[in-house]
Amino acid sequence: MVEDQVKMVPLGGYPKKLREKAIELQKRGYSKVKIAEALGLGRTTVRRWLKSGVHPYFKPHTLELKQEAIDLVKSGISRKEVAEKLGISYFTIVFWVREINTWQIHRVYPSKLKRKVRKLAKTGITKRRIAINFNLPYHKVLAWTSDIDGNKYTYLNKLFDKGYIIAKPNEVVTLRWLCVNLPQIRHVVIGRKHVFFLQDSVEKAMKGYLESKKLNYLSSQRLARIRSLFFAAKAR
């Protein structure tokens, strides 16, 4: 065999740049199949690399990366998800965060912090965002706010601020729940539009509905019909 025809590769069978390229493509949104096709690799090889992340031999980890991983785990993201997100071995993540669980289990949190978390949850801020902002375990925020549905409070705030909501399809179920449980909220359906409004804001709700239609012309009969629907809903 001619010497210059021999291609040497590092331990593991593939150049380290190839592994790093596979990790980079995954972070850019490529599927495992597309990565395998782009790099001319077997799918099994790609799956193994992406599952284990980049070995320290190929890519030493910085203190910043370690701290980012720890912060993500503290925010409630699973260790497996963090490993995939950062392209790090799952067992490396386990090793880095091995002391977190014990420390968090025995930590006592002040009542003032719990009240603040509950107050923010009622404004509609997501519970995961609250966990990140306060550097709290996600499961702890869930435990403190298990009786709070952030969406319901968000809609309530909108209702009390504006007087009405013209609901999107994905909002109807939650707003119907509020309507059933809070007697001052009314609901009217006109065509395909669901309008939820406070009982004392019927005129404002009707005006908002008409403006949302952007009509160039509205007959007096049609206006009278719309008005009767709103006031019938108010009287219920």
Backbone as CSV, one residue per row, in Angstrom:
resi,resn,N_x,N_y,N_z,CA_x,CA_y,CA_z,C_x,C_y,C_z
1,MET,0.852,-1.208,0.000,0.000,0.000,0.000,0.880,1.247,0.000
2,VAL,0.578,2.183,-0.829,1.333,3.435,-0.887,1.039,4.263,0.361
3,GLU,2.079,4.815,0.983,1.923,5.503,2.270,0.972,6.686,2.201
4,ASP,1.032,7.462,1.118,0.186,8.667,1.062,-1.274,8.359,0.772
5,GLN,-1.595,7.071,0.577,-2.984,6.702,0.401,-3.642,6.306,1.722
6,VAL,-2.852,6.238,2.773,-3.378,5.857,4.081,-3.891,7.105,4.789
7,LYS,-5.165,7.068,5.205,-5.776,8.215,5.889,-5.909,7.898,7.374
8,MET,-5.220,8.644,8.207,-5.265,8.425,9.653,-6.427,9.205,10.260
9,VAL,-7.152,8.562,11.173,-8.251,9.237,11.881,-8.055,9.045,13.367
10,PRO,-8.529,9.960,14.209,-8.364,9.846,15.647,-9.196,8.717,16.224
11,LEU,-8.923,8.418,17.481,-9.642,7.367,18.195,-11.143,7.625,18.119
12,GLY,-11.932,6.596,17.820,-13.369,6.754,17.668,-13.778,6.587,16.221
13,GLY,-12.793,6.617,15.277,-13.089,6.312,13.894,-13.403,7.512,13.025
14,TYR,-13.745,8.660,13.610,-14.125,9.839,12.826,-13.374,11.067,13.342
15,PRO,-13.061,12.003,12.454,-12.413,13.247,12.901,-13.312,14.000,13.886
16,LYS,-12.682,14.673,14.835,-13.472,15.391,15.839,-14.302,16.508,15.207
17,LYS,-13.811,17.101,14.103,-14.562,18.177,13.454,-15.888,17.672,12.902
18,LEU,-15.907,16.405,12.511,-17.138,15.836,11.986,-18.182,15.716,13.082
19,ARG,-17.747,15.294,14.257,-18.679,15.215,15.389,-19.214,16.599,15.745
20,GLU,-18.296,17.550,15.786,-18.703,18.911,16.139,-19.671,19.483,15.105
21,LYS,-19.468,19.121,13.829,-20.355,19.586,12.776,-21.759,19.009,12.961
22,ALA,-21.830,17.730,13.369,-23.130,17.106,13.612,-23.869,17.833,14.733
23,ILE,-23.168,18.167,15.805,-23.767,18.908,16.930,-24.237,20.285,16.467
24,GLU,-23.409,20.946,15.649,-23.761,22.278,15.148,-25.026,22.238,14.296
25,LEU,-25.119,21.225,13.430,-26.298,21.108,12.572,-27.558,20.846,13.392
26,GLN,-27.428,20.065,14.456,-28.585,19.811,15.315,-29.069,21.113,15.949
27,LYS,-28.155,21.935,16.413,-28.523,23.208,17.037,-29.195,24.146,16.036
28,ARG,-28.877,23.965,14.744,-29.492,24.793,13.698,-30.835,24.247,13.246
29,GLY,-31.268,23.125,13.859,-32.602,22.613,13.590,-32.673,21.438,12.640
30,TYR,-31.532,20.922,12.208,-31.537,19.771,11.298,-31.979,18.510,12.045
31,SER,-32.739,17.665,11.391,-33.104,16.371,11.961,-31.919,15.424,11.890
32,LYS,-31.982,14.321,12.655,-30.896,13.341,12.643,-30.719,12.750,11.244
33,VAL,-31.831,12.525,10.543,-31.761,11.959,9.187,-31.043,12.925,8.243
34,LYS,-31.393,14.219,8.318,-30.777,15.222,7.454,-29.291,15.380,7.766
35,ILE,-28.942,15.291,9.060,-27.528,15.400,9.441,-26.736,14.238,8.859
36,ALA,-27.314,13.042,8.971,-26.640,11.854,8.435,-26.430,11.988,6.929
37,GLU,-27.440,12.475,6.235,-27.328,12.645,4.777,-26.299,13.713,4.424
38,ALA,-26.310,14.825,5.169,-25.403,15.937,4.855,-23.942,15.562,5.086
39,LEU,-23.671,14.746,6.099,-22.295,14.402,6.445,-21.858,13.040,5.911
40,GLY,-22.798,12.344,5.257,-22.462,11.036,4.715,-22.190,10.009,5.787
41,LEU,-22.985,10.055,6.859,-22.798,9.151,7.997,-23.999,8.235,8.139
42,GLY,-23.815,7.168,8.894,-24.928,6.306,9.223,-25.818,6.953,10.268
43,ARG,-27.114,6.686,10.203,-28.051,7.298,11.162,-27.762,6.856,12.581
44,THR,-27.341,5.604,12.748,-27.029,5.092,14.092,-25.882,5.872,14.705
45,THR,-24.870,6.162,13.899,-23.719,6.931,14.381,-24.153,8.322,14.816
46,VAL,-24.966,8.956,13.996,-25.435,10.311,14.320,-26.268,10.295,15.592
47,ARG,-27.167,9.322,15.713,-27.994,9.242,16.927,-27.130,9.068,18.163
48,ARG,-26.088,8.242,18.052,-25.217,7.997,19.205,-24.470,9.262,19.600
49,TRP,-23.975,9.981,18.605,-23.254,11.214,18.894,-24.152,12.251,19.558
50,LEU,-25.352,12.430,19.000,-26.239,13.473,19.516,-26.803,13.108,20.876
51,LYS,-26.941,11.816,21.142,-27.451,11.381,22.439,-26.427,11.614,23.532
52,SER,-25.164,11.378,23.204,-24.109,11.497,24.222,-23.502,12.879,24.271
53,GLY,-23.746,13.681,23.223,-23.162,15.007,23.178,-21.707,14.940,22.753
54,VAL,-21.003,16.035,22.912,-19.596,16.103,22.517,-18.745,15.625,23.671
55,HIS,-17.911,14.660,23.431,-17.051,14.120,24.483,-16.035,15.176,24.889
56,PRO,-15.676,15.246,26.188,-14.708,16.252,26.637,-13.400,16.207,25.860
57,TYR,-13.041,15.025,25.316,-11.813,14.915,24.524,-11.850,15.833,23.317
58,PHE,-13.062,16.003,22.780,-13.216,16.815,21.579,-13.513,18.274,21.908
59,LYS,-14.228,18.537,23.000,-14.665,19.906,23.279,-14.691,20.146,24.791
60,PRO,-13.604,20.683,25.340,-13.572,20.948,26.788,-14.684,21.923,27.165
61,HIS,-15.257,21.726,28.341,-16.378,22.558,28.779,-15.876,23.751,29.579
62,THR,-16.444,24.921,29.290,-16.074,26.128,30.020,-16.908,26.246,31.290
63,LEU,-16.447,27.090,32.198,-17.200,27.334,33.426,-18.534,28.005,33.113
64,GLU,-18.537,28.840,32.061,-19.776,29.508,31.669,-20.810,28.491,31.204
65,LEU,-20.358,27.496,30.428,-21.277,26.463,29.942,-21.816,25.629,31.096
66,LYS,-20.941,25.309,32.032,-21.374,24.540,33.201,-22.428,25.307,33.994
67,GLN,-22.199,26.622,34.192,-23.153,27.422,34.950,-24.473,27.546,34.208
68,GLU,-24.417,27.668,32.872,-25.637,27.733,32.074,-26.452,26.460,32.225
69,ALA,-25.758,25.327,32.201,-26.445,24.041,32.366,-27.103,23.949,33.734
70,ILE,-26.393,24.361,34.771,-26.941,24.319,36.125,-28.153,25.229,36.249
71,ASP,-28.061,26.424,35.670,-29.188,27.369,35.727,-30.416,26.816,35.011
72,LEU,-30.196,26.157,33.882,-31.323,25.579,33.137,-31.996,24.472,33.937
73,VAL,-31.205,23.636,34.588,-31.778,22.575,35.417,-32.546,23.173,36.588
74,LYS,-32.002,24.218,37.206,-32.686,24.869,38.325,-34.005,25.493,37.885
75,SER,-34.083,25.900,36.606,-35.314,26.526,36.111,-36.426,25.510,35.876
76,GLY,-36.086,24.219,35.962,-37.119,23.195,35.810,-37.000,22.368,34.547
77,ILE,-36.043,22.707,33.665,-35.845,21.907,32.454,-35.155,20.603,32.836
78,SER,-35.580,19.505,32.271,-35.011,18.206,32.634,-33.544,18.139,32.216
79,ARG,-32.787,17.273,32.899,-31.368,17.126,32.590,-31.158,16.611,31.167
80,LYS,-32.044,15.741,30.717,-31.940,15.221,29.351,-32.116,16.346,28.332
81,GLU,-33.117,17.208,28.565,-33.365,18.329,27.644,-32.188,19.297,27.631
82,VAL,-31.592,19.537,28.815,-30.440,20.436,28.904,-29.261,19.853,28.121
83,ALA,-29.047,18.544,28.269,-27.956,17.881,27.555,-28.125,18.036,26.049
84,GLU,-29.345,17.825,25.569,-29.607,17.951,24.135,-29.478,19.400,23.666
85,LYS,-29.957,20.321,24.486,-29.939,21.741,24.121,-28.510,22.269,24.002
86,LEU,-27.637,21.849,24.923,-26.274,22.364,24.953,-25.271,21.459,24.253
87,GLY,-25.721,20.282,23.808,-24.804,19.361,23.142,-23.775,18.767,24.066
88,ILE,-24.232,18.441,25.281,-23.349,17.897,26.313,-23.845,16.515,26.704
89,SER,-22.928,15.663,27.120,-23.307,14.336,27.573,-24.282,14.424,28.738
90,TYR,-25.303,13.557,28.711,-26.285,13.505,29.810,-25.599,13.243,31.135
91,PHE,-24.603,12.369,31.138,-23.924,12.015,32.388,-23.065,13.162,32.914
92,THR,-22.610,14.014,31.980,-21.897,15.218,32.411,-22.844,16.150,33.163
93,ILE,-24.059,16.309,32.633,-25.064,17.145,33.306,-25.382,16.575,34.685
94,VAL,-25.583,15.279,34.769,-25.875,14.628,36.063,-24.755,14.912,37.050
95,PHE,-23.520,14.825,36.585,-22.373,15.066,37.458,-22.340,16.513,37.938
96,TRP,-22.619,17.453,37.021,-22.573,18.868,37.379,-23.642,19.257,38.393
97,VAL,-24.810,18.659,38.301,-25.938,19.105,39.140,-26.224,18.123,40.279
98,ARG,-25.279,17.273,40.601,-25.531,16.212,41.578,-25.879,16.736,42.963
99,GLU,-25.436,17.972,43.276,-25.683,18.517,44.613,-26.944,19.386,44.670
100,ILE,-27.532,19.696,43.519,-28.662,20.632,43.498,-29.875,20.067,44.223
101,ASN,-30.251,18.828,43.901,-31.482,18.264,44.435,-31.497,18.234,45.949
102,THR,-30.382,17.766,46.545,-30.317,17.697,48.013,-30.435,19.074,48.628
103,TRP,-29.758,20.044,48.028,-29.789,21.409,48.560,-31.188,21.995,48.464
104,GLN,-31.888,21.738,47.351,-33.205,22.320,47.159,-34.256,21.660,48.040
105,ILE,-34.129,20.368,48.267,-35.107,19.657,49.092,-35.143,20.218,50.501
106,HIS,-33.970,20.555,51.029,-33.891,20.985,52.430,-33.942,22.506,52.586
107,ARG,-33.995,23.230,51.486,-34.011,24.678,51.586,-35.392,25.163,52.033
108,VAL,-35.395,26.127,52.929,-36.642,26.738,53.400,-36.785,28.097,52.724
109,TYR,-37.907,28.289,52.041,-38.138,29.541,51.328,-39.019,30.471,52.165
110,PRO,-38.732,31.771,52.159,-39.545,32.717,52.938,-40.969,32.838,52.406
111,SER,-41.895,33.078,53.297,-43.309,33.226,52.904,-43.500,34.409,51.961
112,LYS,-42.682,35.447,52.144,-42.784,36.628,51.291,-42.509,36.261,49.837
113,LEU,-41.543,35.370,49.617,-41.220,34.940,48.264,-42.375,34.146,47.648
114,LYS,-42.981,33.292,48.448,-44.120,32.506,47.960,-45.268,33.424,47.548
115,ARG,-45.528,34.441,48.366,-46.621,35.375,48.048,-46.332,36.135,46.756
116,LYS,-45.073,36.532,46.563,-44.695,37.255,45.357,-44.855,36.369,44.116
117,VAL,-44.454,35.104,44.251,-44.593,34.161,43.136,-46.066,33.977,42.776
118,ARG,-46.921,33.818,43.776,-48.355,33.645,43.535,-48.951,34.890,42.883
119,LYS,-48.513,36.051,43.327,-49.025,37.304,42.769,-48.663,37.418,41.291
120,LEU,-47.435,37.070,40.944,-47.009,37.131,39.545,-47.743,36.110,38.688
121,ALA,-47.971,34.922,39.248,-48.695,33.882,38.501,-50.104,34.352,38.151
122,LYS,-50.690,35.145,39.024,-52.043,35.641,38.781,-52.091,36.711,37.699
123,THR,-50.931,37.300,37.374,-50.905,38.307,36.312,-50.840,37.676,34.929
124,GLY,-50.604,36.366,34.888,-50.528,35.682,33.594,-49.127,35.356,33.142
125,ILE,-48.107,35.786,33.892,-46.727,35.402,33.564,-46.592,33.895,33.706
126,THR,-45.929,33.252,32.755,-45.826,31.797,32.813,-45.036,31.362,34.046
127,LYS,-45.374,30.204,34.538,-44.728,29.693,35.746,-43.262,29.355,35.505
128,ARG,-42.959,28.906,34.292,-41.548,28.639,33.980,-40.736,29.923,33.971
129,ARG,-41.313,31.017,33.442,-40.620,32.299,33.446,-40.401,32.798,34.870
130,ILE,-41.372,32.597,35.733,-41.232,32.988,37.139,-40.095,32.208,37.784
131,ALA,-40.033,30.906,37.508,-38.968,30.064,38.065,-37.601,30.576,37.635
132,ILE,-37.476,30.956,36.365,-36.195,31.456,35.858,-35.857,32.791,36.500
133,ASN,-36.828,33.693,36.587,-36.575,35.027,37.131,-36.127,34.988,38.588
134,PHE,-36.682,34.054,39.368,-36.354,33.973,40.793,-35.334,32.875,41.103
135,ASN,-34.808,32.246,40.040,-33.831,31.176,40.230,-34.383,30.081,41.152
136,LEU,-35.628,29.694,40.872,-36.315,28.689,41.681,-36.501,27.407,40.877
137,PRO,-36.570,26.267,41.553,-36.921,25.031,40.849,-38.338,25.146,40.281
138,TYR,-38.506,24.722,39.060,-39.815,24.811,38.408,-40.878,24.051,39.194
139,HIS,-40.511,22.870,39.713,-41.499,22.079,40.457,-41.945,22.790,41.727
140,LYS,-41.064,23.646,42.285,-41.427,24.389,43.496,-42.466,25.466,43.155
141,VAL,-42.269,26.155,42.035,-43.238,27.168,41.596,-44.585,26.513,41.296
142,LEU,-44.556,25.334,40.662,-45.798,24.615,40.380,-46.529,24.254,41.667
143,ALA,-45.784,23.820,42.668,-46.397,23.433,43.944,-47.047,24.631,44.629
144,TRP,-46.395,25.790,44.574,-46.928,26.985,45.229,-48.131,27.561,44.490
145,THR,-48.240,27.296,43.199,-49.278,27.939,42.388,-50.211,26.921,41.727
146,SER,-50.319,25.730,42.318,-51.107,24.659,41.697,-52.582,25.040,41.514
147,ASP,-53.081,25.964,42.334,-54.487,26.362,42.238,-54.699,27.580,41.349
148,ILE,-53.633,28.035,40.706,-53.715,29.255,39.899,-53.548,28.914,38.433
149,ASP,-54.522,29.289,37.641,-54.430,29.164,36.186,-54.107,30.548,35.644
150,GLY,-52.877,30.725,35.191,-52.423,32.035,34.747,-53.285,32.635,33.650
151,ASN,-53.760,31.786,32.733,-54.577,32.291,31.630,-55.857,32.936,32.134
152,LYS,-56.484,32.300,33.135,-57.740,32.831,33.661,-57.536,34.222,34.247
153,TYR,-56.437,34.406,34.953,-56.178,35.711,35.540,-55.823,36.739,34.467
154,THR,-55.141,36.291,33.432,-54.825,37.201,32.327,-56.103,37.720,31.680
155,TYR,-57.050,36.808,31.426,-58.314,37.206,30.803,-59.134,38.084,31.737
156,LEU,-59.112,37.778,33.008,-59.840,38.607,33.975,-59.295,40.037,33.968
157,ASN,-57.975,40.148,33.956,-57.369,41.478,33.918,-57.797,42.233,32.662
158,LYS,-57.832,41.540,31.533,-58.261,42.181,30.279,-59.711,42.620,30.356
159,LEU,-60.539,41.758,30.933,-61.965,42.093,31.052,-62.168,43.327,31.915
160,PHE,-61.475,43.373,33.046,-61.671,44.513,33.952,-61.020,45.785,33.416
161,ASP,-59.981,45.629,32.599,-59.341,46.811,32.013,-60.149,47.358,30.839
162,LYS,-60.602,46.468,29.968,-61.237,46.870,28.713,-62.751,46.776,28.742
163,GLY,-63.267,45.868,29.560,-64.715,45.691,29.648,-65.240,44.551,28.806
164,TYR,-64.443,44.099,27.838,-64.900,43.018,26.959,-63.696,42.353,26.297
165,ILE,-63.918,41.156,25.769,-62.918,40.441,24.973,-63.624,39.798,23.791
166,ILE,-63.121,40.050,22.597,-63.583,39.303,21.424,-62.640,38.117,21.309
167,ALA,-63.132,36.943,21.662,-62.265,35.792,21.892,-61.757,35.157,20.608
168,LYS,-60.504,34.729,20.656,-59.954,33.868,19.617,-60.423,32.442,19.908
169,PRO,-60.386,31.558,18.912,-60.888,30.188,19.123,-60.249,29.472,20.308
170,ASN,-58.937,29.665,20.514,-58.264,28.961,21.599,-58.519,29.593,22.970
171,GLU,-59.233,30.719,23.012,-59.526,31.385,24.275,-60.936,31.094,24.789
172,VAL,-61.765,30.534,23.928,-63.191,30.403,24.248,-63.436,29.511,25.458
173,VAL,-62.744,28.370,25.536,-63.000,27.419,26.627,-62.727,28.059,27.982
174,THR,-61.578,28.723,28.106,-61.229,29.361,29.381,-62.195,30.489,29.726
175,LEU,-62.563,31.282,28.735,-63.488,32.384,28.991,-64.895,31.878,29.324
176,ARG,-65.290,30.779,28.740,-66.577,30.181,29.112,-66.565,29.735,30.569
177,TRP,-65.440,29.176,30.992,-65.313,28.764,32.398,-65.486,29.967,33.313
178,LEU,-64.855,31.071,32.968,-64.993,32.286,33.770,-66.438,32.772,33.769
179,CYS,-67.081,32.690,32.625,-68.462,33.149,32.498,-69.393,32.334,33.386
180,VAL,-69.150,31.034,33.458,-69.985,30.151,34.288,-69.775,30.424,35.769
181,ASN,-68.536,30.710,36.143,-68.206,30.835,37.561,-68.257,32.261,38.106
182,LEU,-68.316,33.245,37.224,-68.391,34.636,37.670,-69.633,35.279,37.060
183,PRO,-70.647,35.544,37.854,-71.935,35.999,37.331,-71.912,37.345,36.629
184,GLN,-70.902,38.171,36.880,-70.873,39.491,36.233,-70.360,39.439,34.792
185,ILE,-69.886,38.270,34.344,-69.385,38.131,32.975,-70.488,37.560,32.086
186,ARG,-70.668,38.170,30.921,-71.689,37.732,29.980,-71.032,37.271,28.678
187,HIS,-71.775,36.482,27.912,-71.237,35.881,26.687,-72.291,35.950,25.596
188,VAL,-71.904,36.450,24.441,-72.810,36.481,23.296,-72.064,35.968,22.067
189,VAL,-72.763,35.208,21.248,-72.183,34.685,20.009,-72.929,35.307,18.826
190,ILE,-72.184,35.978,17.961,-72.780,36.592,16.766,-71.995,36.082,15.566
191,GLY,-72.654,35.296,14.743,-71.931,34.656,13.652,-70.912,33.681,14.228
192,ARG,-69.662,33.916,13.922,-68.594,33.062,14.452,-67.808,33.737,15.563
193,LYS,-68.230,34.901,15.961,-67.492,35.645,16.982,-68.103,35.442,18.368
194,HIS,-67.223,35.151,19.333,-67.613,35.033,20.730,-67.157,36.306,21.453
195,VAL,-68.120,37.007,22.033,-67.793,38.229,22.766,-68.126,38.009,24.245
196,PHE,-67.131,38.203,25.099,-67.323,38.112,26.545,-67.192,39.520,27.107
197,PHE,-68.116,39.898,27.978,-68.089,41.268,28.484,-68.640,41.330,29.901
198,LEU,-68.245,42.387,30.603,-68.790,42.629,31.928,-70.209,43.162,31.791
199,GLN,-71.043,42.808,32.741,-72.463,43.145,32.657,-72.689,44.648,32.512
200,ASP,-71.855,45.456,33.158,-72.045,46.908,33.092,-71.272,47.550,31.926
201,SER,-70.710,46.717,31.048,-69.951,47.252,29.904,-70.572,46.828,28.575
202,VAL,-71.888,46.615,28.567,-72.535,46.105,27.361,-72.398,47.060,26.176
203,GLU,-72.542,48.348,26.418,-72.427,49.322,25.327,-71.010,49.337,24.759
204,LYS,-70.043,49.300,25.635,-68.646,49.299,25.209,-68.331,48.036,24.399
205,ALA,-68.871,46.891,24.874,-68.633,45.624,24.182,-69.265,45.643,22.784
206,MET,-70.462,46.163,22.695,-71.145,46.215,21.412,-70.396,47.135,20.441
207,LYS,-69.941,48.260,20.919,-69.181,49.183,20.083,-67.891,48.528,19.598
208,GLY,-67.215,47.820,20.520,-65.975,47.141,20.147,-66.210,46.072,19.102
209,TYR,-67.309,45.347,19.251,-67.647,44.311,18.265,-67.880,44.937,16.891
210,LEU,-68.652,46.011,16.835,-68.956,46.665,15.555,-67.680,47.213,14.909
211,GLU,-66.783,47.760,15.713,-65.531,48.277,15.165,-64.677,47.159,14.606
212,SER,-64.732,45.984,15.258,-63.926,44.849,14.787,-64.409,44.335,13.436
213,LYS,-65.671,44.574,13.109,-66.231,44.111,11.836,-65.794,44.987,10.656
214,LYS,-65.416,46.233,10.946,-64.954,47.171,9.918,-65.954,47.274,8.752
215,LEU,-67.188,47.508,9.122,-68.250,47.568,8.113,-68.350,48.961,7.499
216,ASN,-68.565,48.998,6.197,-68.795,50.276,5.528,-70.258,50.710,5.663
217,TYR,-71.114,49.723,5.855,-72.546,50.030,5.962,-73.199,48.996,6.860
218,LEU,-74.127,49.468,7.680,-74.873,48.578,8.566,-76.311,49.068,8.617
219,SER,-77.221,48.215,8.226,-78.623,48.622,8.213,-79.147,48.782,9.636
220,SER,-80.190,49.583,9.771,-80.779,49.807,11.093,-81.357,48.508,11.647
221,GLN,-81.891,47.656,10.778,-82.433,46.372,11.233,-81.329,45.481,11.801
222,ARG,-80.184,45.446,11.094,-79.059,44.632,11.555,-78.502,45.168,12.871
223,LEU,-78.417,46.483,12.972,-77.925,47.098,14.213,-78.861,46.774,15.374
224,ALA,-80.164,46.839,15.114,-81.143,46.538,16.158,-81.024,45.076,16.605
225,ARG,-80.766,44.193,15.650,-80.619,42.769,15.968,-79.387,42.528,16.852
226,ILE,-78.279,43.158,16.496,-77.045,43.014,17.277,-77.253,43.566,18.686
227,ARG,-77.909,44.697,18.760,-78.150,45.326,20.061,-79.021,44.418,20.937
228,SER,-80.031,43.808,20.330,-80.922,42.935,21.108,-80.173,41.713,21.634
229,LEU,-79.216,41.186,20.862,-78.432,40.032,21.306,-77.554,40.393,22.502
230,PHE,-76.921,41.562,22.436,-76.067,41.979,23.542,-76.881,42.205,24.819
231,PHE,-78.018,42.883,24.683,-78.798,43.186,25.880,-79.526,41.953,26.422
232,ALA,-79.831,41.000,25.539,-80.408,39.737,26.007,-79.367,38.976,26.826
233,ALA,-78.095,39.010,26.376,-77.027,38.352,27.123,-76.805,39.047,28.457
234,LYS,-76.894,40.362,28.474,-76.723,41.109,29.719,-77.797,40.743,30.729
235,ALA,-79.015,40.534,30.264,-80.148,40.273,31.168,-80.137,38.868,31.759
236,ARG,-79.344,37.974,31.184,-79.355,36.583,31.659,-78.737,36.461,33.031
